[in-house]
């Protein structure tokens, strides 16, 4: 069973119980997940955005972040120059390009709910 790269949109959907969470959970089940360190910051930022939008749920979003310690995440360094080149070539942000580059570098599928990123990931 091949491993996976999971991006922040996929992880946030599961952590915060959002649309697409069931499909992401199924796609990730039983796989080792490789991620760049930026994942933690992006997911924390997603919690911050949701807390601003739904202030009554701030504690829930904060608590959900702690669930990341139970995920089988393998943090991998990225090649900054290669990620920058990937961003330039695809029009993706450097953040999104880091997930795409890692999936390409490892030769494994990328799980994302981001349509633009997914379109590029399908070309791996």
Secondary structure, 3 states (H helix, E strand, C coil): CCCEEECHHHHHHHHCCCCCHHHHHHHHCCCCEEECCHHHHHHHHHHHHHHHHCHHHHHHHHHHHHHHHHCCEEECCCCHHHHHHHHHHHCCCHHHHHHHHHHHHHCCEEECCCHHHHHHHCCC
